[in-house]
Amino acid sequence: MGCIVQNISFNHANGNKALKNISLSVNSGESIAIIGASGSGKTTLLNLLSTALKPTTGFIEHNGSNPWLVSKKALKQIRATIGTVHQSPPIPSQQRVVTAILAGRLGQWSLLKSVISLIYPLDILGTHTCLERLQLGDRLFERCDRLSGGQLQRVGVARVLYQAPQLLLADEPVSAMDPVLSDLVISQLIHETVSRNATLIASLHAVDIALLWFPRIIGIKNGEIAFDLPPAAVTESMLKELYASEMDNLPMQSNRAV
């Protein structure tokens, strides 16, 4: 799914301006990493792209449609083509893994099929396949409150893989994982993007992951785009300026205890 972001700004209810005049164009098939210090506006931008938030000014188009200028039915259809991986997946603690993954298709299924799937899993093979890709195939019927933080993040990723959206948004999808699992998850997200000509936009705090895996890097500072470049063009001085508020070393996955 391609999208256009034109001069969007977003103000929180307290008046704080989280984003200021952001403009960018995203093509189908792209994999993009958004990096920046905590509080720079990365999550807010993803929430705007997912239509969870409405821009204060400016507009966003998904495949030529402005989500806020269409009917409720059309907005629902747009949202069904967007999948979001959350840093802390909003999954009920007592829910089984298989049910959590099936929830990825609820926006695409009829009401009857959705209700039945909550009572009896309708696609055990499909959900198991997604878990196998993330080395969690043995946890299909486990309760989610028995999983570690990293395992729960992988369940959130599996749910979006099962949904098969055209626009895949990932907000710190590997923050609770070690480097090996981080590489596995990011590689699967990018593989999904390439194989279906979908679009992946991931917010990442760890600079090394972004530079290693993503062909386009967008740096955000104080709610504005600082740069939009291929990784080879992103210099150390740019990164130090981007993360100046975080002091000392650049945030690297390899530096973080897990």
N, C-alpha and C positions, 0 to 999 in steps of 0.2 A: 504494500500500500504506500503510495506517495502522499506526502503532506506538505503544506505550505504554512509557515508561521510568519505573519506579517505585523510587525510593530506591536507585539503584544506586551502589555504591562499587567501586573497583578498586585493589588493592594489588599493586605489582610484587614480584617475588621477593625483592628486597632490603629489602622492608618499606615502601618509599616509597608513600604513598597518592596516586595520580594523580587519582582522582575521589572526591568525597565527597557522598553522598546526593543524586544528580542525579535529578530527576523532570521529565518533560515528556510532552506528548501531541502526536502528529503525525498529521494527517489526509491522506488520499489527495488528491493534486493540489497539495499545498503545496510551495513553494520556500523553503528556510530557509538562511540563512547563519550559521555559527558563527564568531565572531571572538574574539580574545584573544591575549595575548602568547605568545611561544615558551615551550613547557613548561607551558602552562596546562591541558592535558588534552584539547585538541581532537581530535588524532589518536586518542588512546585511546578517546574516545567513539565515533568512527566505527568503530573496530575492534570495539567491543562491539556496535554496531548491525549490523555485517556478520557477526557471530557468529565472527569470527576470535579473539576473546577472550571468556571467560566472566566475568560479574560476580563479584566477591568476595562482595558482598551485594546484595540487591534482585533485581529481575527485569526482563526486557524481553519484550514480546509483539509479534509480527508478525501482524497480522490475527487476533488472538485466540489465537495459539499461542506458547507459551514454547519457544524452540528447544532449551533444555536439558532439557525434560521430554517430548520426543517421541522416536520411534524414529529410528534412523540413516537410514532411508529418508525419513522425513518431514523430517528436518533437511536432507538433501540437496535435497529439493524446495523448502524455504524458501530455501536458499542459491542455488538456480537463479533465484529471483525478485529477487535482490539483485545489483547491479552496482557495482563500486568503481573509481573513477579515482584512481590513485596519483600522488603528486608525481613520483616516479621510477618509471615503469611497469616492472613485472617482466617484461620481454620479452627473450628470448635475443638476443644481439647479432647473430648470423648469420641469424636468422629473417627471412623476407621480410615486408613490411608486410601483404600479403594474408593470410598465414597467421596473423599476430599478431591480426588483426581477427576472422578466423574462429574463433579460440580463445574468443571471447566466447560462442559457442553450445555449447561442448563439454559444459556441464552440462545442456543440454537435448536433445542428440542421443544416439542409440544409440552403443554402443561401436564398432560397425562403421563407422557414418557418421563418427564422430570420427576414427578411424584413417585412413579414406580421405581426409578433408579435409586431413590433415597431409601426405599424399603428393601429392594433386592438389586444388587449390582448387575447391570445389563451387559456390560462389556468387560469382563474380567481379563480377557486376552489383550485387549487394547491398552488397558491401564497397566497391566503387568509389563507390556513391551516398553512403555514410557519409563517405568521404574527401572527396568533392566538397563536402559541406556545410562542411568545415573547410579548404577551399582546399588540399587535398593529393592531388587526383585523379591527378596525374601521378607520384605516388610509389608506386603500387599494388604494383609488383614490385621495389621498391628493398629492399636489405638494411637492417635497422634500425640497424646500426652505422655507416651512412653518413648518418644523420640528425642534425640539431642537437638540442639539448635541448628546444627549443620544439616542433620537429616531432615528436619522440618522444612528448611529452606529448599532442599532437593525435592521434597514433595510438592512445594509450591511451583518449582520449575516443571516438574512432571505434569502438573495440572495444566499449565500453559502449553506444554508440548502436546498434550492430549486435545486441548482446545483447537490447536492449529490455526491461530489468528493470522491475519495479514499484517498487522502491526503489533510487534512484540515489544513491550516496555519492561525494563528490568531495573528496579531500584535497589542497588547494593545487593545483588543476588547471591554473592559468595562471601559476605562479610563474616560468617561464622564457620568458614571452611579453611582447611589447610591448603597449601599451594597445589598439591596433587589433585585434590577434589575440585579446587577452583578452576584449574585448567580443564578438567573433565567437563564441568558444567558449562563453562564459557564455550568450549569447543562444540558442545551439543547445541547450544543456542545458536551459534553461528552456522553450524551445519543445517539446522532447521531453516534458517533464513535463506541460505543458498539453495537448498533443495526445493523450496517452494516459491522462490522469488518473493519472499516476504521481506519485512523490514524490521531490523532490531535496533533499538535505542536503549543503551544501558548507562545508568548513572553509577559511577565507580569512584570510590575514594582512593583506592590503591592505584598509583600512577603506573607501576610496572605492568599490571594486568592490562590496562588500557593500551599502553604502547606496544605490548607484545601481540595482542590479538586483533586490534581494531584498525582498519585502514583510514578511518576519519576520526579525528579527535577534536571535540569542542570544549574549550576551557571557559568556565563561567566564574566571574568574580563580582561580588556585590550586585548580583542581579543582572549583569550585563555580559555579553559575549566578549571575552578577551582575545580569543583566537579560534579559528576553524581551519585546521590544517591536517595534512597527512602526518603520521607519527615521525617520519624522518625529518620533518621540518620543525618539530617542536623541540626547542632548545632547553638546556638546563636553566638558563637565566629566565626564560618564560615561565617555567614551572616554579622556580623559586619566587617569582613575583606573584604567581597565581596563588601560592600557598603561604604567602608572607605572614598571614595572621596566625599560622599554626607553628611558627618558630622552628628552629633546628632542621631536622631531616625531613625530606619529602616523604609523604605517606606511601609506604611500600608494603605489599602483602607479605614479603619475606621478612619485614621488620616487626610484624604484628604477632603477638602470642595468640595461639589458637588452642 
